[in-house]
Amino acid sequence: MRYDLVIFDNDGVLVDSEPISNRLLAGYLTELGHPTSYEDSIRDYMGSAMHRVHDLVLERSGRRLPEDFDEVFHARVFAAFERELRPVPGVTDVLEKLAADGVPYCVASSGSHERIRVGHRTTGLDRWFTDERIFSSEDVGRGKPAPDLFLYAAERMGVAPGRCVVVEDSPLGVQAAVAAGMDVYGFTAMTPPERLEGAGRLFADMGELAGLLV
């Protein structure tokens, strides 16, 4: 193994949540008078923390989202997760291989701790991610594309940034990993490869990842 720590993004990399959450986000924003398509949501918000949604809406419309926006949105997302959420195909095989080889890994997500845990519990991935392996943008001052979250995860896991590889599927996440001085592998299952510029390696099938890491 060429790395001492594998850092996974969560949404779209571990759990197949991006189609669900972006469909609901687009619908809710439209409902509130901010017309947003599914494609708009993927382009503007995929991989970002919730403050980016608030910031972009305010910048574009001059209006703030309701104070309970996050609470209502997450309630809708969690309900949909219970019905629809699945792990990304092939990711359990990758986790099994890392665990068998004794390679440290963790998750560093723009989502809240609650969102991460709900997703993992629903998909059965909670068996792979104990609390000390879970890091959220809630833990740092700035979310992606700032490097803070990835640097925090590496520090807590006791690994130098240059010995880490990040697995990401969003442009903001790739930018954050590069800014942190880490290698990054771009997962292109949902994201056009050209949008993940800066990733050292690109792959479209999670089953390929274990082979790329050695």
N, C-alpha and C positions, 0 to 999 in steps of 0.2 A: 504494500500500500504506500503510495507516494505522499499521502497526507496524514496528519495526526488528528484531524477533526473534520467530519463532514457536517455541514450546517444546511439543513433543509428549510426552505420556505414551506409554508403550510398549505394555503389555499391554491389549488391547482397543481401542487407538487405531491403532497401527501394525501389530501382529500380532494375529491372532484367537485369542489364547491363553487368554482367561479361561474359556471353557467347559472346556478341557482341564485347566488347572491347578486350577480349583475342583472339578472332578469328582474329580481325584486327591487333592486335599487333604482333601475330605470323606471319601473312602474310607479314607485313611491314618489320619486322626484317629479314625474309627469303629473301625478295626482295632485301635487302641491303647487302646480303651475310653472314648473321648470321642465318643459318638454325634453325628454331624454330617451334615446333609443337604446336597445341592448348594445349595439355596436358603439354608441357614444360612451356608454358606461365602461365597456371593456377598454376603450382607448384612453379615457380620462382617469379612471379610478382603479383599475385592476392593479393589485399589489400595494395600494396605498392605505395609510391609516385614515380613520374617519375624519380627522381634522381637514384633510385635503378636500373632501366633499364639501364641507362647510365653507372653506376658503374659496374654492372655485365658484360655487353658487353665489356667494356674496360678491365676488369680483365681477362676475358676468351679469348679475341681475340687480345688484345693489340691495338685495333683500336677504335677510338672515333666515336660515331654516328654523323651524320650531324648536323650542328648548327640549322637547321630548323626542326629537327626531331619531337620535341614536337608540333610545329605548324602544320606540315603536318598530324601527327597522330591524333591530336585533331579535325582537320577539317574532317577527314574521320570518326571519331567516332561520331561527332555531326550530320553529314549527315545521318549516319546509325541510330542514336537515333531517328531522325525525322520520319524514316520509320518503325522502329521495336520496339522501347523501350516501355515497359509496367511496371506498378508498380508490385512489388512482390505480388503474390496472398495473400490476407488476411491482408495486412499491413494497408489498410485504416480503417479496422475495429478496429485494435489495436490503431491507432491514434485517432479515434473517441472516443474510451473508455477512453484513457488518457485525452483527452480534456474535456470530460463530467465529469470525476472525479477530474479535476483540478490538474492533476499530471504534473509537469514540464518535458519537454523533449526537445531534440535538436539533431542535426546531427553533427558528427565529422568525416570527411572523408579525406583520403589521396589524393583525387582528388582536382582539383582547384575549386575556387569559381565559375568560369564560367561553368565548367563541372557539378557541383552540380545543378546550377540554370537551365541549359539547360535540364538536366534530369528531374527535378521537374516540369518545365514548360510543357514539352512534356507529362508527365504522369498525370498532374493535382495535383501533390503533393505540388505544390507551395502554395496552400491554407493553408497548415498545417505548412509551414516553412517560417516565416518572417526572415528578415536579422539577427535579434538578436538571432535566433536559429540555425544559420549556421556557422560552424567552419571548416576550411580547413587546411591541412598541410602547405599551404602558410602562415598561421598566425604564425607559430612557426619555430624554427631553424631546428628541426629534426622531420622527420615523423616517423610513426610506423616502427619498434617495440619500438622505444623510447616512453616514457609515456607523452611527452610534450604536444601533442595535446589534449589528454583527460584531463590532468591537467588544461590546458588553458581553455577548455570548461567549466569545473566545476567551475573554478574561476570566469569566466565571468557570469555564471549562478548563482553564489552565493551559491554554495553547496559544502560541504566538500567531498573529494574523497571517504571516507568511507561510504557515504550515496548515492553513485551513483551505477548504474548498467549499463554495456555496452552490447549492442547487436551486436555481431560480427560474421562474417562467414569466416574469414581468420586467419591462424596461426599467422601472424604478428600482427594483431589486437588484438588477444587474449593475446599475449605476452605484448603488450603495455598496455592493461587494467590491467593485473596482476601487471605490474611494477608500475602502477599508484595507486595501492592499492584499486582498485575497483573490485566489483563482476562482472563476465562476463558470459553471456549466449551465448552458441555457436549454431549458426544456421547451420544445416548440410544438407540443401537442395542440395548444390553443393559440399560441402567439406566432405570427409570421417571423421567420428567422431574422429578417432585416431589422426588426424592432428590438432584437436582443444584441445589438452591436455592442461590442465590449466583452462579450462572453468568449472565453478561450476555446470552449468546445460546445457544439450544439448537438442535441439528440431529440428524436421525436417519439421514441418508445422507451418507457421507463425500464423495460427489460434490458436495455443496452447499458444502463448506468453502471452496474457493478463491474462490467468489463472495462469501462472507461476509467475507473478509479484506480486501477492497479498499474 
